[in-house]
Amino acid sequence: MNKFRIVHRFAAPLMTILLLVSVITAFSETLCHSIFHVQCPEIIMLIHQGKIISNWTIIISSILMTLIYLLMLFTGLTMFKFPWTKDFWDMSTVQRLHGFFGTFLFSFILLSCLTGSSYSILKYLFGIEEQYIQWILILHSFSFVELTQIFYVHLMLIFVILLIIGGVITYLKYWIQLFKKKKLKVKKEEIEMYPSETEDDEEENENLV
């Protein structure tokens, strides 16, 4: 099996959790602030930022997420198949859709990861005042105007969920196929070890018929 595929497959669960938590908390904050016009619970933004213990956890979590996503992106691109190739049409519909959503989302998620980690490093590591790096936060959340932020967060949530569903289905299909192959291998080994018993069973089945 392709080594990149193995790395992609085993890094996917961690990336799924981080991405889902990030998008859901951002979506919750947008709902509170832009739609219901209420104060967002502080815990939601602490989770979104990754502030578990101190400001250092914000920096570490943002850099970690960026690195994991770059790993997922690189390994995913090595498996990318262009629509005009035969390999693309040999894939299942779910795999094709998963590839499409991943390709569509990669620039937005990469931008979000890079701006989020840059903002965290500049603010919490170098102590730069927020007024000088506010533009990074605006770019991170697409909050040029209120409408763009609402649209961006909703779009990201929908596509991330679809991307995850496609990935989970592909992941499950892999393990099901692996289980079937192992089961078939065991059966073949049993036939090779006890060929006479297998022949007797076949004869008995024929006699019953």
PEUR-V599436 format. One record per residue. N is the residue number from 1. SS is DSSP state (~ for helix, > for strand, _ for the rest). NEAR is the number of other C-alpha atoms within 12 Angstrom. Layout:
N&SS&NEAR + N&SS&NEAR
This chain:
1&_&10 + 2&_&12 + 3&~&13 + 4&~&21 + 5&~&24 + 6&~&19 + 7&~&23 + 8&~&30 + 9&~&30 + 10&~&21 + 11&~&27 + 12&~&33 + 13&~&21 + 14&~&22 + 15&~&32 + 16&~&29 + 17&~&19 + 18&~&30 + 19&~&35 + 20&~&29 + 21&~&25 + 22&~&33 + 23&~&35 + 24&~&27 + 25&~&28 + 26&~&37 + 27&~&31 + 28&~&30 + 29&~&32 + 30&~&33 + 31&~&25 + 32&~&20 + 33&~&21 + 34&~&23 + 35&~&18 + 36&_&13 + 37&_&13 + 38&_&14 + 39&_&17 + 40&_&21 + 41&_&18 + 42&~&16 + 43&~&17 + 44&~&25 + 45&~&26 + 46&~&23 + 47&~&26 + 48&~&30 + 49&~&35 + 50&_&29 + 51&_&22 + 52&_&18 + 53&_&14 + 54&_&15 + 55&~&22 + 56&~&21 + 57&~&24 + 58&~&30 + 59&~&31 + 60&~&25 + 61&~&32 + 62&~&34 + 63&~&27 + 64&~&23 + 65&~&38 + 66&~&28 + 67&~&23 + 68&~&31 + 69&~&36 + 70&~&25 + 71&~&27 + 72&~&34 + 73&~&32 + 74&~&22 + 75&~&25 + 76&~&32 + 77&~&21 + 78&~&19 + 79&_&28 + 80&_&26 + 81&_&22 + 82&_&18 + 83&_&15 + 84&_&10 + 85&_&11 + 86&~&10 + 87&~&15 + 88&~&20 + 89&~&16 + 90&~&15 + 91&_&20 + 92&_&16 + 93&~&15 + 94&~&25 + 95&~&32 + 96&~&26 + 97&~&27 + 98&~&32 + 99&~&34 + 100&~&26 + 101&~&30 + 102&~&34 + 103&~&26 + 104&~&20 + 105&~&28 + 106&~&29 + 107&~&18 + 108&~&28 + 109&~&40 + 110&~&31 + 111&~&24 + 112&~&33 + 113&~&36 + 114&~&31 + 115&~&31 + 116&~&39 + 117&~&32 + 118&~&31 + 119&~&35 + 120&~&34 + 121&~&27 + 122&~&25 + 123&~&25 + 124&~&25 + 125&~&19 + 126&_&16 + 127&_&15 + 128&_&16 + 129&_&16 + 130&~&18 + 131&~&14 + 132&~&14 + 133&~&23 + 134&~&23 + 135&~&19 + 136&~&27 + 137&~&27 + 138&~&23 + 139&~&26 + 140&~&29 + 141&~&36 + 142&_&30 + 143&_&23 + 144&_&18 + 145&_&14 + 146&~&19 + 147&~&18 + 148&~&20 + 149&~&27 + 150&~&27 + 151&~&22 + 152&~&29 + 153&~&32 + 154&~&25 + 155&~&24 + 156&~&34 + 157&~&29 + 158&~&20 + 159&~&29 + 160&~&36 + 161&~&25 + 162&~&26 + 163&~&32 + 164&~&32 + 165&~&25 + 166&~&27 + 167&~&33 + 168&~&22 + 169&~&22 + 170&~&27 + 171&~&25 + 172&~&17 + 173&~&18 + 174&~&20 + 175&~&15 + 176&~&14 + 177&~&14 + 178&~&14 + 179&~&14 + 180&~&14 + 181&~&14 + 182&~&14 + 183&~&14 + 184&~&14 + 185&~&14 + 186&~&14 + 187&~&16 + 188&~&15 + 189&~&14 + 190&~&15 + 191&~&18 + 192&~&14 + 193&~&12 + 194&_&14 + 195&~&15 + 196&~&13 + 197&~&14 + 198&~&18 + 199&~&14 + 200&~&14 + 201&~&15 + 202&~&15 + 203&~&13 + 204&~&12 + 205&~&11 + 206&~&10 + 207&~&9 + 208&~&8 + 209&_&7
